[in-house]
Amino acid sequence: MMATISHPPTTEAEDRLSSLSPRLSLAPTGSAPALLDGAWWPRSRDLGAELPSLTAVLDPLWGRITRVTVNPAQWPVIPRKVPVAGHVVNVGWFRDEQDPHELLLLSYHVGRWNLLVVPPETAPDSAAWLMAAASDPRGMSTASRLMGEAARLRTLRVADRAVEAVWDSEGGHGARDSAAPPRVPAMIGTAPQRPRGR
């Protein structure tokens, strides 16, 4: 499944539909185990409101989700139980034992999955990068490490824009040869690779 990035809806019906469908990216089925099984970009920090649409998509794929754990650093209110389509999901939390940017989902007798939780306020370009990185079956980064890398890349983009603005203000574009292609700021970033396995 690829990352789904919602664009601003154009009608009231599209607005309702986009608020119901979760923004989710999952690693390909049958891929080698990685530290993360994908990413989820909720629209708010209201776990009780966000969880039903997530489980509606995941239950048919992974089996009925029965339990979820989170880190309270990202969720202001953590309900103990969340009613979802036809059943209840038990919610627990771990402050020190669980990555603050991760959601752990358990399906009774089927398995467990770890999703990176992209903060709701994240810009769409950063969210798309995070969702793609978290669902890469070769990725061996933790949720927090991916969030740190996304922050580093944002800082580089801002710095590149500042350099470009100074260059423009000093006549950079006016002095440029009209036949030359536009200057594209370079951005190089690599995530450290580790041996595979959970």
C-alpha positions in Angstrom: 0.0 0.0 0.0 1.4 3.4 -0.9 1.2 6.6 1.1 -2.1 8.4 0.6 -1.9 12.2 0.9 -5.2 14.0 1.1 -5.6 17.2 -0.9 -8.0 19.9 0.1 -11.5 18.6 -0.7 -13.6 20.5 -3.2 -17.0 19.5 -2.1 -18.8 18.8 1.2 -19.1 15.1 0.3 -15.4 14.8 -0.4 -14.7 16.6 2.9 -16.7 14.0 4.8 -15.0 11.1 2.9 -11.5 12.4 3.5 -12.1 12.8 7.2 -13.2 9.2 7.4 -10.4 7.5 5.5 -7.1 7.2 7.3 -3.8 8.4 5.9 -1.9 5.2 6.0 1.2 3.6 4.3 2.0 0.0 4.9 5.1 -2.2 4.0 4.3 -4.6 1.2 2.8 -7.9 2.3 5.3 -10.7 2.7 8.3 -8.3 2.9 11.2 -9.1 5.2 10.6 -7.9 8.8 11.6 -4.3 9.5 11.4 -2.3 12.7 8.3 -0.6 11.4 5.4 -2.0 9.4 4.3 1.4 8.0 3.1 4.8 9.1 -0.2 6.4 10.1 -0.9 10.2 9.8 -3.9 10.9 12.0 -5.9 14.1 11.6 -5.9 14.9 15.3 -4.4 13.8 18.6 -7.8 12.5 19.7 -7.1 8.7 19.8 -10.8 7.9 20.5 -11.9 9.6 17.3 -9.0 8.5 15.1 -8.7 4.8 16.0 -12.0 3.6 14.5 -11.1 4.6 10.9 -7.6 3.0 11.3 -9.0 -0.3 12.5 -11.7 -0.3 9.8 -8.8 -0.5 7.3 -6.5 -2.8 9.2 -9.0 -5.4 10.5 -9.6 -7.0 7.0 -5.8 -6.9 6.3 -4.3 -8.0 9.6 -7.2 -9.6 11.5 -9.3 -8.0 14.2 -7.2 -5.4 16.1 -7.9 -6.1 19.8 -5.3 -4.0 21.6 -3.3 -0.9 20.9 -0.5 0.7 23.0 0.9 4.2 22.7 3.3 6.5 24.4 1.4 9.3 26.3 3.9 11.9 25.0 1.9 12.3 21.8 -1.7 11.7 23.0 -3.2 14.1 25.6 -6.0 11.7 26.5 -5.8 8.0 26.3 -9.1 6.2 26.6 -8.9 2.7 28.1 -11.3 1.2 25.5 -12.3 2.5 22.1 -15.5 1.2 20.4 -14.8 0.3 16.8 -16.8 -1.4 14.1 -18.4 -4.3 16.0 -15.9 -4.7 18.8 -13.9 -2.8 21.4 -10.1 -2.1 21.2 -8.3 -2.0 24.5 -5.8 0.8 24.8 -2.7 0.8 26.9 0.3 3.1 27.3 4.0 2.9 28.1 6.0 6.0 28.8 9.6 4.6 28.9 9.2 1.3 27.1 7.6 2.5 23.9 8.9 4.9 21.3 7.0 8.2 21.6 6.3 8.2 17.8 5.1 4.6 17.6 1.7 2.9 17.7 1.7 -0.9 18.5 -1.3 -2.9 17.3 -2.1 -6.4 18.4 -4.4 -8.9 16.7 -5.4 -11.8 18.9 -3.6 -15.0 17.7 -2.5 -13.2 14.4 0.4 -10.9 15.2 1.7 -7.5 16.1 2.5 -4.4 14.0 4.4 -1.2 14.7 3.4 2.0 12.9 5.1 5.3 12.9 2.6 8.0 14.0 3.2 11.1 11.9 2.1 14.1 14.0 -1.2 15.6 12.7 0.4 19.1 12.2 3.2 17.7 9.9 3.5 19.4 6.5 2.4 17.2 3.6 5.9 16.9 2.1 7.4 15.8 5.3 4.5 13.5 6.0 4.9 11.9 2.6 8.7 11.3 3.2 8.0 9.8 6.6 5.3 7.5 5.4 7.4 6.3 2.5 10.5 5.7 4.8 8.4 3.9 7.5 6.8 1.5 4.9 10.1 0.7 3.2 10.7 -3.0 3.8 14.4 -2.4 3.9 14.2 0.3 6.5 15.8 -0.4 9.8 15.1 3.0 11.5 13.0 3.5 14.6 10.1 5.8 14.6 12.0 8.5 16.6 15.1 8.2 14.3 12.9 8.8 11.3 11.3 11.8 13.0 14.8 13.2 13.7 15.9 12.7 10.1 12.7 14.4 8.8 13.5 17.4 11.1 17.1 17.5 9.8 15.8 17.5 6.2 13.3 20.3 7.0 16.2 22.3 8.5 18.3 21.8 5.3 15.3 22.9 3.1 14.9 26.0 5.1 18.6 26.8 4.9 18.6 26.2 1.2 15.6 28.6 0.8 17.4 31.2 2.8 20.6 30.9 0.7 18.4 31.1 -2.5 16.6 34.2 -1.1 19.9 36.0 -0.5 21.2 35.0 -3.9 18.0 36.3 -5.5 18.2 39.6 -3.5 21.8 40.1 -4.8 20.7 39.9 -8.4 21.3 36.1 -8.8 18.4 35.5 -11.1 18.9 38.7 -13.1 22.6 37.9 -13.6 21.9 34.3 -14.6 22.3 33.2 -18.2 18.8 32.9 -19.6 19.7 29.6 -21.3 21.0 28.0 -18.1 18.6 25.6 -16.3 17.2 26.9 -13.0 19.4 26.3 -9.9 18.1 23.4 -7.7 19.4 23.3 -4.2 21.1 20.0 -3.4 19.8 18.0 -0.5 21.6 14.9 0.5 20.5 12.7 3.3 21.0 9.1 4.1 19.7 7.0 7.0 22.1 4.7 8.7 21.5 1.1 7.8 21.6 -1.7 10.4 21.4 -5.5 10.1 17.8 -6.8 9.6 15.8 -8.5 12.3 13.5 -7.6 15.1 
